[in-house]
Amino acid sequence: MARHKSIHEYKRTKILATIGPSTNSRKIITDLIDKGANGIRLNFSHGDYAERKQQIAWIRGAEKTNNKPVAILQDLQGPKIRLGNLKQPFEVQKGDKIKLAYKPSSEDEIPVQYDLSKKVKKGERVLIFDGKIHTKVASVKAGVVTLDVEHGGWMMSRKGLNLPDTDLAGDIITDKDREDMRFGAQYGVDYVALSFVQSAEDVRKLRKYLKTLGSNAKIISKIETKAATDNLEEIVMESDGLMVARGDLAVETEPESVPIVQRQIIGLAQRYGKISIVATQMLASMVEAPEPTRAEVSDVATAVILGADAVMLSDETANGEFPIETVQFMKRIIRYTEDNAPVKPLFLHKEDHTIQSSISSAVMTLAHQVQAAAIVVETASGLTARSVAAHRPNMPIIMVTHDEQVGRQLALIYGGKSYIRPKSEHTSEKITSWLSGAINFEKDDLVVITMGLYPGKVGGTDTIKVRRIS
């Protein structure tokens, strides 16, 4: 069992690490979690179900070894449009015309794994190979789209296409995604990340489908399309969290817009009490190098200063040579930044006049007035904990719940350390003695506690207490 840390050692910004070939073992997953990962991302664009089943078992085992809840995020592939298999790579140049065909019938037609002719219109942009090749639609006929090349490059098998001007009109949840969600529901994933969200309706459709599966997974909307940035606030309101998916976002919009959109997403997430995750290339050089660049350190620190709930590692831990060192270095950056640059909310938390919202505001005021060492939230659904976290307190939030999945979901919440304890009618009397034994407070630390008269009841938070740790 892991040693108890001092309450003052907890980092407030969380780390989400991606599992891949470099980390596909029980030992490495356990080490990732031990060194600071609070959540594990499973990218369902790759791998098979047998592999995923084994990885989930390793993660759940690592929870017990490290004595901390860990969130599992299932990242759906979505309508990732790719070229098919080419006989060999070839170069295209400015002024060339190329034909993309869903079912090629001649040698000059390039296979594509989606019938673009049903969606694209003349004049719309089609970006190939992460935006390295720029084209525009010259003409469309059944099953075939002809493109004018505006900036050339090498065409290679299975490279992705981005359609920044095209409305995919509700097709973002694919048959593969539905099959993957059935698997995820069976094995209890905590979050489902929806790729290429365009509107709040996409999120509503996903939530309805998860409900039919009996899944209580929270929804993370990946903001990576121009349409999503145009409908940002309504997507935030409908989702449980947002991911700033900076790779595709930079291709679908303009690279220079990404820092501004990132700031908007983090701010809106705080305003509405939702999770914000900053992703893509945060410590990209550590795929091959034992230390990050100074620009990458600054990038992570900026996300921390803005108050993101979590920062994500992709290739760094999935395919990199230094996965454990990457998590350790990210934790170093987070801790140093939090100790030296206090987070201030970007947007004021939106008060909705509910009991939970009012209590959260009162808890924050009281905690700062008495200079509390921590805020303790007893929560059944996680709602009050998320509401308190949205205020971005500068002291840790101890989140106590009887529900295992809620405890795992809270593992990615800003400022929080989640604990899973059985229901008790005497939580109010027992909480202080439990805190003294479970967490290394300093003598005479004050804590502000919020809970309900009937612990375990959803929406029942109605009490605030101040306790001194002896």
Secondary structure, DSSP 8 states (H G I E B T S, - for coil): -----BGGG--SSEEEEE-SGGG-SHHHHHHHHHHT--EEEEETTS--HHHHHHHHHHHHHHHHHHTS--EEEEE---S-EEB---SS-EEE-TT-EEEEESS--STTEEEBSS-GGGT--TT-EEEETTTTEEEEEEEEETTEEEEEEEE-EEE-TT-EEE-TT---TT--S-HHHHHHHHHHHHTT-SEEEETT--SHHHHHHHHHHHHHTT---EEEEEE-SHHHHHTHHHHHHHSSEEEEEHHHHHHHS-GGGHHHHHHHHHHHHHHHT-EEEEESSTTGGGGTSSS--HHHHHHHHHHHHHT-SEEEESHHHHT-S-HHHHHHHHHHHHHHHHHHS----SS-------HHHHHHHHHHHHHHHTT-SEEEEE-SSSHHHHHHHTT--SS-EEEEES-HHHHHHHTTSTTEEEEE----TTHHHHHHHHHHHHSB--TT-EEEEEEESSTT-TT-EEEEEEEE--
